[in-house]
Amino acid sequence: MKLDLHTYLRPISGDYSPLTPEQAREVERLVGFELPASYTAFASDFGGGGVFQGEATVKTDDGRELAVFTIFGGVALTPSVLEDLKAHPEWQEAGLIPIADDMFNNRFLLECRTGKIHFIEYSEGVSRAFEVAPSFEAFVERVEVVLDE
């Protein structure tokens, strides 16, 4: 079942400022890849990103259930895909775009080369990464939300 993001997200900062073509080109310039059409469509609607209204989780192919706190567009004041990329040149070099996080600031990253979504968990000075979904569309489709009462 496709998740209706308009139902489950609320804007991070006032409204959903759509990602402009100029901002999309800046992200593409930083990572050296064209943005996947599905992510561009999302960011055009939810450019400022959103916080889930309730507890959101995403399931991986191997059965892990990961919390998702915010999902990013390109231009939010906090968090900002552009600011995040500038703070992490290693992501730029690898063609990775931050698309979401959990409550602990761990990141979900879109790998532009393949379209896959990865999760990077930072714990006790060590990071580990693993694949979450084969595409941005699959990531969104796998998100389940239990609404706040």
C-alpha positions as CSV (number, residue, x, y, z in Angstrom):
1,M,0.0,0.0,0.0
2,K,1.4,3.4,-0.9
3,L,1.9,5.8,2.0
4,D,0.0,9.1,1.6
5,L,2.7,11.5,2.8
6,H,0.2,14.4,2.9
7,T,-1.6,12.5,5.7
8,Y,1.4,11.5,7.8
9,L,3.8,14.4,7.5
10,R,3.7,17.9,8.9
11,P,6.1,20.6,7.7
12,I,9.3,21.1,9.6
13,S,9.3,24.9,9.2
14,G,5.9,26.4,8.5
15,D,5.3,25.1,5.0
16,Y,6.6,22.8,2.3
17,S,8.9,25.1,0.4
18,P,9.2,23.2,-2.9
19,L,12.7,22.4,-4.1
20,T,13.5,24.8,-6.9
21,P,15.3,23.7,-10.1
22,E,18.3,25.8,-9.0
23,Q,18.5,24.0,-5.7
24,A,18.1,20.6,-7.4
25,R,21.0,21.5,-9.7
26,E,23.1,22.5,-6.6
27,V,22.5,19.1,-5.0
28,E,23.3,17.4,-8.3
29,R,26.5,19.5,-8.6
30,L,27.6,18.5,-5.1
31,V,27.1,14.8,-5.6
32,G,28.0,14.6,-9.3
33,F,24.8,12.8,-10.2
34,E,21.4,13.6,-11.5
35,L,18.7,13.2,-8.8
36,P,16.3,10.3,-9.3
37,A,13.0,11.4,-10.7
38,S,11.1,10.0,-7.7
39,Y,13.1,12.0,-5.2
40,T,12.8,15.2,-7.3
41,A,9.0,14.7,-7.4
42,F,9.0,14.3,-3.6
43,A,11.2,17.3,-3.0
44,S,9.0,19.4,-5.4
45,D,6.0,18.7,-3.1
46,F,7.8,18.5,0.2
47,G,10.9,20.6,-0.3
48,G,11.1,21.7,3.3
49,G,10.8,18.2,4.5
50,G,8.5,16.9,7.2
51,V,8.2,15.2,10.6
52,F,6.0,12.2,10.8
53,Q,2.8,12.6,12.9
54,G,3.2,9.4,14.9
55,E,5.7,6.6,15.1
56,A,7.2,5.9,11.7
57,T,9.2,2.8,10.9
58,V,10.7,1.2,7.8
59,K,11.4,-2.5,7.4
60,T,14.4,-3.8,5.6
61,D,14.6,-6.9,3.4
62,D,16.4,-8.7,6.3
63,G,13.6,-7.9,8.7
64,R,15.1,-5.0,10.6
65,E,12.6,-2.3,11.7
66,L,14.2,1.2,11.8
67,A,12.6,4.3,13.2
68,V,12.2,7.3,10.9
69,F,11.8,10.7,12.5
70,T,12.1,13.2,9.7
71,I,12.2,12.9,5.9
72,F,14.1,15.7,4.2
73,G,13.5,17.9,1.2
74,G,16.2,20.0,-0.1
75,V,15.7,23.4,1.5
76,A,14.5,23.1,5.1
77,L,16.1,25.3,7.6
78,T,16.7,22.2,9.8
79,P,17.7,19.7,8.5
80,S,18.8,20.8,5.1
81,V,20.0,18.4,2.5
82,L,22.4,21.1,1.1
83,E,23.8,21.9,4.5
84,D,24.2,18.2,5.4
85,L,26.0,17.6,2.1
86,K,28.4,20.5,2.7
87,A,29.1,19.2,6.2
88,H,29.9,15.7,4.9
89,P,32.2,15.8,1.9
90,E,32.5,12.0,2.1
91,W,28.8,11.8,1.1
92,Q,29.4,14.1,-1.8
93,E,32.3,12.0,-3.1
94,A,30.2,8.8,-2.8
95,G,27.2,10.4,-4.5
96,L,25.0,10.0,-1.3
97,I,22.1,12.3,-0.5
98,P,20.7,12.4,3.0
99,I,16.9,11.8,2.8
100,A,15.8,11.1,6.3
101,D,17.0,10.5,9.9
102,D,15.9,8.9,13.1
103,M,15.7,10.4,16.6
104,F,19.4,9.9,17.2
105,N,20.5,11.8,14.0
106,N,21.5,8.6,12.2
107,R,20.9,9.0,8.5
108,F,19.1,7.4,5.6
109,L,21.0,8.1,2.4
110,L,20.1,7.8,-1.2
111,E,22.9,6.4,-3.4
112,C,22.6,8.3,-6.6
113,R,24.5,5.8,-8.7
114,T,22.1,2.9,-7.9
115,G,19.0,4.6,-6.4
116,K,19.3,2.4,-3.3
117,I,18.6,3.7,0.2
118,H,21.2,3.0,3.0
119,F,21.1,3.6,6.7
120,I,24.2,4.8,8.5
121,E,24.1,4.3,12.3
122,Y,26.6,6.1,14.5
123,S,27.3,4.5,17.8
124,E,30.2,4.9,20.3
125,G,32.5,6.4,17.7
126,V,31.8,3.7,15.1
127,S,29.5,3.8,12.1
128,R,27.9,0.9,10.3
129,A,25.9,1.0,7.1
130,F,23.5,-1.3,5.5
131,E,20.9,-1.3,2.7
132,V,17.3,-0.4,3.6
133,A,15.4,-0.3,0.2
134,P,16.3,-0.7,-3.5
135,S,14.8,2.7,-4.3
136,F,13.3,5.9,-2.9
137,E,9.9,4.7,-4.0
138,A,10.4,1.4,-2.1
139,F,11.6,3.3,0.9
140,V,8.5,5.4,1.1
141,E,6.2,2.4,0.4
142,R,7.9,0.5,3.3
143,V,7.3,3.3,5.8
144,E,4.5,2.4,8.3
145,V,3.1,5.0,10.6
146,V,1.1,4.6,13.8
147,L,-0.6,7.9,14.4
148,D,-0.3,9.8,17.6
149,E,-3.6,9.8,19.6
